[in-house]
Amino acid sequence: MSVYRAPTDNIFVPIQEDNILPQIPIGTYHPVPRKGVEDSDLRTLNTNKFYANAFLGEQNQPIWTHPYYLWWQKGKNVVDMGGLATWGMCVGHSELGDVIYGPGDPAQYFTNPRKQSIILGARELDAKTILTTDTHLPFSVNINLKRGTAHDSPKLTFPVVQGMSFVTAGYRNASPMIQTGGKEGFKDISSPFMIGRSIKYRIKDSDARDWLLYVNPAAGAPYDGTVLTHIDRNTLILPGRFRGTIQIAKNPLGAETEALYDQAHGTFVAEAQLFATVTEAKGTYTFNYTKIGPSPLLMFALPHHIQSLDPDLKPGITKLQLQTTTKGMATAVWGDYLTYIEHALPISMSFGPWIPNTSSTTTKQRYPHDFLTLLAPIAEHDLRRCMSENTPQDSMYYAGKHFSKFATLLYIMHDVLQNSTLANTGLAALKTSFSVYVRNQQKYPLYYDDAWKGVVSNAGFSLGSGADFGNTWYNDHHFHYGYFVYAAAVLAYLDPGWLGEDDNKQWVNMLVKDYAESEYTGRDYPFQRAFDWWCGHSWAKGLFESADGKDQESTSEDGFSAFAIKMWGKVTGDTNMEKRGNLMLALQARSFNTYFYFTTNNTIQPTRYIGHKVAGITFENKLDYTTYFSTTPTSIHTIHMLPLNPASTYLRPRAWVQQEWATHFQAEYQFHTPSQSHSNPNPQTPSHSHSQPQPPSYAQTHAQTHPANPGQRGIIMSNLALMDAKTSFAFFRDGVDGFEERDGREKEREGRWVWDERWIDGGGSRSWYLVFAAGLGGVVR
């Protein structure tokens, strides 16, 4: 394979010079310690990456590289789980038949058991063993198990990289001990096979599943790896004072896939570096791998990778496949680098409603006069109410949502209604409110945390880890700051001069750098804190150890954070930022529709789960049909809808929205409006007759004991515009026929059309929902 050459037009370039603004205090203390981190205090740390469990809490929760997962047992007694109280590194792999399902049909959740398939340890490891990490990079880290502090004390180093085909342990002066959990121990161990200087063993773990073990002595280090002693049914040992690597890999297809591992053994991946280019609507991104060893590199790719793999690299696809916990089947591919291509970036998308597969680049759409006549008083009402509301001062999340709604209303006034008087009045008010945050004078100011390297709300220092949804602990930064970045993009679009006033541009760039730094070796922020370019989506969980790994419950807010980056890059003239936003959206569209949104033909997630149509909360180890704030189906689905924005049509395709609607909402939200009066010849009679019972909806048959929050109705009906813009538009124009809500209960009231402002959620507006539906075809132009 040819050597990869970094492109000269790589879009991962610095945003602005690292420089903490003077109004942002700098501190070196954070309530969460950097446990076992060996890197310099000057190095940025990846708070939201897949390996964070290694430096959080007890350091004994798993890390998922897909298809394998690893964890340090830390000597804990797990006899009740059939496991061993080992001090080594446990390596697990779960197959589809191992999955544990929650109650219900579809299942409430599915999760994967923690299996000690193989344990790589050493006889020297005991209660004085410590776990440390070093070389923290966006897609890799080294995890060390050390016994003693001397330069030559026993040490095991595990280079951990997403997609690695082997789990590799580097041994320094340690006596290898190989174990398996389970009461029955190893089912079979072969005689040794010599491959050059390496020694190979075929092993069946306690579940009788096939693994390969390679012992690779370091050059110039004599070692007899053919002496493998069976201590007990769970434990094998090799001679002491070993220097070199031991590699293990699961072998699902016998001789055919064993031949692949034989070809690749002795080499391991140490690092992955990301490069990307964008040319018009085509985006290309490459993981260039740093390997150690002479053999060709074999890496696992996820389903969305295989879908978009560069055609020139497809001959490298092998028959070796292993199940992952939540990302379907991983496929092994040969390559020192792997390149993926996205062909339909949303380059024409702007602030207004956007229909995929259109080429128009204009930001202004034309609407019929009668629509504008309808919209004008509603938009004025919404804007004046927004101007009169107090901006939340105690939450970056809610303040960001407020500013986002405010900015969208200004866009409507300026571009849709062309009411410059009201637009300018509102713009002045938004500038004033926004400046409070730029000056850092809100109730809980931002604080630059020099321990973990990021900008956090100081609320958590006094109120604890849960303050503002865990912002101080690096939770949800792309959600929180994305709203601000979008609002700033609208401000700069309406008044380009605003960018040059005070620290406005620098402050917004600071937020972008915090959650999406584009400089690989930046000083103040880690590279792409939130977005996982290998998985194709962001992780929201920050500095919290988790038995099921990182998680995310809102794909839509993830997408909105990328849309905000795109638009901020556009209005500031940062073309590389705009390209990054477009490429992020393309990856999200692919990964969301592979792992999070389920059509009937989804083959990635278990068949017992896809009936939900949406993932709920996605963890690295499980999917759970719930949210962090509610268990009602309407909450679970709307958190993946809001905020409805131009990118929604790109991320949430019509075919899937139709299936989700039919499954969850159709029976409950069959509203008849004046535009549908042809189906009801008697306008005094409700179009739906209560003498004919409606079939129960999915939500009604799946234990929704409380009706939807009234604001969720607006979200659901705005989402309907993605498949039926006319019905969505009619709802926001007219309300509903014969129903109103009182204290969360619907009461029939015949012969009049009812509109209730409570149907609009706090982050939306009736004006935007009307414009959104109209722009997607809800009105005749």
N, C-alpha and C positions, 0 to 999 in steps of 0.2 A: 504494500500500500504506500502511496506517495506521502511525503511529509507535508503536513498542513502549513500553509503560509497565511499568517494573519492578514486580513484585508486592510488596505489603507483607508477605506471608508467605513471602518468599524464604528457603529453608532454608540458604543459604550465609551464615552468620553466625558471629561469633567463637566459638571453643570456650572459651577462657579467656584472660585477659590475658597478653600476651607478657611473660615474665619467666623468665629462665634460673635454674633451681634452684641453690642455693648449692653443692650437692655436685657439680655438673657444671662442670668447668673450661672456660674460654673461651679460645680461641686464634685468632689471625689467620693462621696459616701452614697451608697445605695443599700437599702435594707436587705437585698439579696446578695450574698457574698459570691465572689468569683471562685467557686470551690474547685481546687485542684488544677486551676488554669496556670500553665507554665509559661505561656507567652508573655511578652513584655506588657506592662500596663499601658504602653503607648499604642498597642495594637487594637484595632476594632474587633468587636466580638459579635457573632451572629446570634442574636437573642431568639430569633424565631425559626431557626433552621432545624433540620431533622435530628441533629445530634445533641440538642441542648440538654436532654436528660443526663448526659454524661457529666455536666458541671452544675446540676441543680439538685437540691434536696439531698437524699441519701445516695445519689449517684447509682442507683441500682434498678432504674426503670429502663425499658428497652429503647433501642435505636433501630429504626427501620431503613434499610438501604434498598429494599425490594430487589430480589425476592426474599432475601434473608433478613433476620432481625437478630440483634445481639444485646445481651445485658450481662452486667456483673451481678452474680448472685450474692456476693459480699458475705458469704458464709452463713446466710440465713437458712434456717431449717424449714424445708418445704416438703416434709415427709407426707403431709396430707395431700399434696399435689403429685405424689409419686416422683418427686425430684430429689436432687442431692444438695446438701449444704456445702457447696463448693466455693472456693475462692478464685476459681478460674472464670474465663469468659464463656458464657453460654451462647450457643448459636442455635437458632430455631428456624424452622420452615414449616408453614402450615399448608395443607392441601385443602381442596374444596370440601372434602368429606369430613374435615376436622371442624368446620365452622359450627359455632354455637348460635342458635337462633332464639330470639325472644318470643313471647307469646303472640298469638294472632296470625291472621292471614290477610294481607302480607304481615311478615314478622315485624314486631315492634323495633327490633334491632338485629344485627348480626355482628358477631365478634369472633376473634381467633384466639384459641387457647395458647398459653405460653408453654412451649415444649422445649425441653432440654435435649434437642436432637443430638448435638455433639457439644462437648465442653472442651475448650482448649485452655489448659492450665499448666502448672508446674508443681513439682513436689515441694518446692521452697515456699510457695505461697501459703500464707496463714493469716491469722488475725492482725498481724502487723502490716499486711499488704495495703497499699493505698492506690487509688485510681487518679491519674492525672491526664490532662489533655494538652496537646500542643499543635501548632500549625493550623490554627482555625481559619478555614477558607470557606467560600460560599457553598461548595459542593463536597467538602472533605474535611476530615480532622484525623489526627492521630490520637488514639486512646492507649494509655500505658497502664499496666499493672506492675507495680514495683514493690520489692521486698528489700528494704534498706535504702540508704541514701548514698552509699559509696559509689564511685564511678563504675566499678565492676560488679555491683550487686545485681542479683537476678532481676531481669526485667523482660516483660513481654510487651510488644508494641503492635497494635492493630491499626493499620491504615484503613480508614473507613470512608468509602466513596459511594455515592448513589449509583446503583446499577452494577456494582462489582460482581464478577462471576465467581470469584473465590472469596472466602473469608481467610485472610492471611494473618498469621501471627509471626512477628519477628522475635526471635529468642536471643537473649544475651545472657550467657552463663547461667542458664536455667535447665532443669531436668524435665523434659516434656511429659505431661500427664494428659492422656486423652480419655474422656469419660462420656457416658450417655446417661440421661435420666431414665426413670421408669423402673419398675420393680424387676423386670426380667433382664435388664441390661442388654449388652450387645448380643444380637442374634447370630452373627457370623463375622469372622475376621479372616481375611485371606492370607496366604503366604506373601512375602514381599516380592515386588517386581522392580527390577532395576531399569531406570530410564536415564541413561547417562550417569551423572553423579547423584541423581535423585532416586528416592525409594517410594514406591506407590503401594498402598494397601486398599483393598476393597473392604468396606465395612457395612454391616447392616445394623442400624440403630435399634433402640428398644421397640420401635414400631415396625421393625423388619424393612425399613426403607433404606435404599442404597445410597451410600456416600463413598466418595473417593478421598483418600488422605495422601498427600505428597509431602515427603520430608526432603527439604532442599538445603543441604549444608552450605555454609558460606565458602567462597573460594579460598583455598589454602587452609581450610579447617578440617582435618581428618575427623571422620565421624562414621560410626557403624550404625546406620539407621535400620538395619535388618533385624536388630535385636529388640523385639517388641514383647514385653512381658505382661501377661494377663494377671493382674493382682487380685481382682475379684470380677464378678460378672459385669460390673459397671465401669471398671477402671483398667486402662492400659498405660504402661510407662515405657519410655525410651531411655537410653543411657544419658547420664548427666552432663552438665557443662556444655550444652549445645549452643552453637552459634549458627544462625541461618533462619530459614522460614519454614513453617508448616502451613500447608494450605488444605482446606477442605472444600468440597463442593458436592451438592446433591446430584445424583445421576439417575434420571428418570427412565432412560431408554436403553440401558445396558451398553453393549459394545459400541453402538452407533454414537451415542453422546459421550461415552468414555473416550473415544478417539479424539473428540474435540478438546476435552480437558487435557488429554495427554499432550496435545499440540500446544496448548496455552500455558501449561504449568510452569512454575519457576519464575513467572513474571507477574507482577501485581501493579495495579493502578494506584497512584499516590495523590493525584490532583486532577481536577478538571477546570479548564478555563473557558469562559464563554465569549464568543465573538458573534457579531450579527451585522448584516447589511440589509438595507431596504432600498429598492428601486421601484418607485411608483407603488403599485399594489402588490408587489412581490417582496416577501420578507424571507430571509435565510438566516438561520442561526446554527452555530456549530459548537459542540463541546470538544475541545482539543485536550486529549488526555496526556498526562505525564505518567509514564510507566517506568518501572524499575525491573530490569531483566531483559534477556535476549529474545524471548518468544513473542509471537504476535499477540495482540491484546483482544480478549473476548469480553464484551460488555453486554449486560442485559438492557433491553429497551422496553418501554411500556407500550401499551396498545396505541396511544395517540402518537408515539414516536414512529411506530411502524407505518401508521397511516400516512405520515408526512415525510418519511425518510427520502433523502435525495436518491433519485432513480439510479445514479451511478454507483451508489453504495448497496443497492438491494441484492446484488450477488453475494454479499457478506452475510445475509440472513441465514441462520441455521435452523435445524429441526429441534434444537434444545429449547424447551419452554418450561418455566416453573411458575406456579401460581403465586400471586402476591396477596397480601391481606385485604387491600381495598382498591387495587388498581388493575384487577383482572390478571391475565396471563402475560408474564414477561418473556420476551424472546431474546435469545443470545445472538449477537451480531459481531462479526469480526470488524475491528477498526481501531486504529490509534486516534482517530477522530470520527465523529458522527455528525452529519449535517442534516438539518430538517428544513423543509420549505413550506411556506404558507403563501398561497397564490391570490388570496382575495382580501387583502387588508382594507379596512374601511376608510380609505384616504379622503373620500368626499364627505364623510360625516362631519357635521358641525353642530351648532347649538340648537338647531331646529329638528323637528321630527325627521327621521331618515328611513328610507326604504332600501333594504339591501339590493345589490345588483343594479344600482343606478349609478350613472356616471356624473351626474350634475355636481358641480363644486360650489354652487351658489349658497350663501348662508341665508338668503331671504327667500321664503316661499310666498306665493300669491294665494290669497284666500278670497272667496266671494264676499260681496258687500254685505249680504244678509248675515253671514257668519260674523263679520267684524262688528256689525250693529249689535248682535247678541253678546259678543265677547266684551265689548267696551265697558259697560257698567259693572260686569262681574269682575273684570280685571282691575278696575279702579277700586272696587270694594276690597278685593283681596290685597292689593298693594297698600292701600291706606291702613288696613288692619295690620298688615305686616309691619308697616312703619311705626304703628302705635305700640306694638308688642315689645316687651323688654327682651333683649338678647340674653339667653341663659349665660350667667357668669360663672357657674360652678361646674360646667361640663364642656369639654372640648367637643364631644360628640354632638350634644344637642345644640351648642352654639354653631357648629359647622352646618348642621341640618337647617338651622334658621337662616344662616347666610346663603345657603344654597337655594332655598325657596325664594328668598328675597331677590337674589340675582336672577333667577329664572323669570320672576315677574317683571323685572326691569327689561330683560330680553324681549318679553312679550310686548311691553309698552313701546319699546324702541323699534323692534323689527317687524312685529306682526301688526300692531295698531298704529305705529308711526306717530305716537303721541309724545312728541319731544318734551312738552311741558311737564307732564307727569313723570316721564322717564328721567328727566334731569332732577326733578324734585326728589324722586326716590333714590337716584344715584348719589346725591349729596348726603342723604340720610344713611345709606349703606356705607359710604366712605367713612362717615363719622363713627358708626358702630364698629366697623372693621378695624379702624385705627386703634381702638382700645386694645385689641389683641396684638396688633403690630407693635404698639408701645409696651406690651406685656403688663397691662394694668387691670386685667380681669381678676376675678376673685382668687382664682388659683393659677398664678402665672406659670409659664413654662420655665424649665430649668434644664441646662445642659448637664447631663450626667456623664462625667468623665470616667466613671468606672466601667459602664457598659457601652458608652459612646452613643448617645442619642439625646433627643429633646423630649422631655416628659413633663406632664403636668405635675406640679408639686403637691396636688391634693392627696396623693397616696402617702406622703411622708407623715401627714397628721391623721388621715382618716383610714389608712390601711390599704391592703392590696386590692380590695374591691372598688375603691373610689374611681368614679368615672370609667367604669367597665374595665378596670385594670390598666389604665393608660400608663401610670407610673411604672408598672411592671412590663411595659411594652406590648400589652394587648391592643389589638385593633387599630394600630396607628394608621394603617392605610385607609380604614373606614373613617376615622376621626379627621385626619388631615386631608383626605381626598375631597371632602366637602368644602373645606377652606380653599383648596387649590382650584376647584371648579368655580367657586364664587369669585375668586380673584381673576380667573380667566375672563369671566363675563365683565367684571369691572374694567379690566384692561382693554377688552374689546370695545366697550362703550366709551372709554376715555383713555386712549393710549398714553396720555400725559401722566396718568396716575402712576405708571411704572417708574417714572423718574422722581416721584415725590417721596421724601423721607426714605424709609428702608423697605418700602412696599415690596419691590421685586426681590430684594435679598431675603426678606422674611418668608415669602412664599417659597422661594427656592430652598430655603432651609427646611421647610416641611417636606418638600419633594425629596431632598437629600436624605432626610431621616428615614422615610419608608421606601425610597427607590433610588438610592445613590447609584450613580452610573460609573463611577471611577473605581476600578478594581482594587486599587491600593490607596483609597482615600484615607485621610488622617482622622477625620472627625466622625464618620459614619460608616457602618459596614456596607458592603456592596449588596444592594437589593435586599434590604432587611426582610420585607414581607413576601415578595414574589419569589416563588420557587420555580425557576425556569426549567428545571428538569421535570417536575410534576405538572407544570403548566397552569398553576394557580397559586394564590397566596395562602399563607398560614397565619391565622389571627392570634394564636396563643403565644404569649411572650415568656416571661421568666417564672413559669409554673411547671414543676415536674408533673408528669402525667403518665399513668400506667398504660394509656392508649395513644400516647404521642400528641403531636400538634393537631390542631383542629381548625375548622372554619364552618360557620353556620350560615353565612350570607354570601352566596356567589354574586348576587346583584350589586352589593356594595363593593365587593372586590372588583367587579367590572367597572363600576363607576369611578373607582380610584384610578384605574388605567385610563378611562375616558378623560378624567381631569388632567392627567399628565399630558395626554395628547393635545387637549385644547390649550393648556397653559404653554406648552411648547409652540403651538401655532401662533398665539397672540403675542408672544415675546420674541418670535423670530428664531427660536432655538429648534432648528429643523431636526437635529438628532433626537431631541427629547420628543418631538412630535412623532418621529418614526418609531421610537421605543414604545410610545403609547399605542400606536397602531399595531405593532407586532405583539405587544402584550394582549391586546384585545383579541387578536387572531388566535393566540395560544389559549386564551380563556374560552373562546367560542368552541374550540376543539375539545379541550379537557372537560368543560362543563357538560357538553353533550356526550361525553364518553363515560364520565364517572359520577356526575351529579344529577343529570336529567335523564329519565328513563323512558324511552319509547317501548312499545310492546316487543320490539325485536332486539332489545338490548341484550347482548351476550357477555357483557363485562361483569356486571354485578349478579349475585345469586338470584335465581328465578323466584325464590320465596320472598324477595325483598322489592323487586322492581315494580310491583303493583302500586307502590306508593307514588310513583312517578317522579319523586324528588328525594334527594338523599337525606334531608334533615341535617344533622350535624355530621360532617365527615371528619373522622379521626384517621390517624395512620393505621390503626388496628381494627377499627370498627366503623360502622355507620349506624346512627341512632335517629329514628324518626321522632324528633323532638326539637325544642329550642332551649336556650338557657333561661328563657323567661316565661314560657308557656308550653303546654302539651297539646293545645288545640290544633287540629289540622290547618285551620285558617292561618294561625300564627306561623306554623311550620312552612307553609307555602308562601305567604306574603313576605317573609324575611328574605326569600330568594327572588322577590319581585322588586322590592323598593330599593332605591327610588326609580320609578319609571323615567327613562331618559333616552336620548337618541341611540345609545348603544344597546338598549334592550332588544330592539329588533334584530340586531346582529348576534346577540348572545342567546336569545330565547327564540328558536325557530318556530315558525307557524305550525308545522306538523306536530311538534311536541306540545306546544301550547294547547292545541286542539284536544289532544289526548288528556292532558292534565285537566282541562276544563270539563271534559265529558266525565271524567272519573270523580272529580272532587266538587265541582261548583254548579254544574248544569242544572241539577234538580233544585238547588236552593236559590239560584240567581237567575231564574227565568222571568225577567222583568219585561212587561209589555209597556210600550211607550206610545205617544201619539203617532209617531212615524209608522207604527205597526197597526194602526187602527183598522186597516183593511181586514185584519183577522178577527175583529170584534165589531160587528155591525151595530151593536147597541152601546154607545159610549158610556151609558150610565151603568153598564154591567161590567164588573171586573173580567178581564180576559182569562183569568184562571179561576176555575170553579172549585170551591172547597167541598162541593158535593162529590167530586171525584178525587180521592186521595192521591197526592203525588207520591211517586216511588221514593223511598228513603235514599238520601245521598250517601256517598262514601263517608262523609264526615259524620252523618247521623248514625251510621251503622258501625262506626269506629270510636265510640265512647266520647263524642264531643258533648259534654254535659253543660257547657256554657256557650251561649251564642257568641258570634264573632264580636270583637271590639268594633264599634261602629265605624271607626276610621279604616278598618281593614276592608270594608265594603268598597270604598273608593279605590283602594289599591287593586282589588280584584277586578273591578269593572274597568279600570284603566288598563290593566294587563290584558283584558279582553280585546282591546284595540289591536293587539298583535295578530289576532286572527279574525276579528269582526269589528272593524273600526266604526261601522255605522251604528251598531247596537251600543257600543261603548259611548259614542258621541251622543246618541239620543238619551242615554241615561244621565249624562252630565248636563245636558241641555234641559231636560224635563223632570228628572227625578223618576219616581215610580208611580204606578197606577194603583191607588187603593191601599197603600201601606204607609205606615209611619213607625218610627221607633220611639218607645217610651220605656226608660229604665231597662234597656236591653231587650225588650220584648216587642215583637211586631204585632200591631193591631190593625185590623182591617178598617178601612174608611173609604167607602165607595164614592165614585163619581168625581174625584179630584186628583190632581197630580201633586205629589208630595216631594219636596226637596228638603234635605236635612243637612246642615253644614257639618254635623258631626260625622258624616260619611267621608270627610276629608281628613286624612292623617296629618299629624303635625309637621311632616316634612314635605307635604304636597299642597296643591291648591287646585280649586275647581278650574281656574283659568288655564293652568298648564294641562290638566287632563283634557280639557276641551281642545286646546291647540294640538295636543299630542294625537288625539283621536282624529281630529279634522285633517291634520297633516298626513295621516296614514290612510286617508281615503274615506273618512267619516262624513265629509261634505262633498257635494258636487261642485267642481271648479268651473 
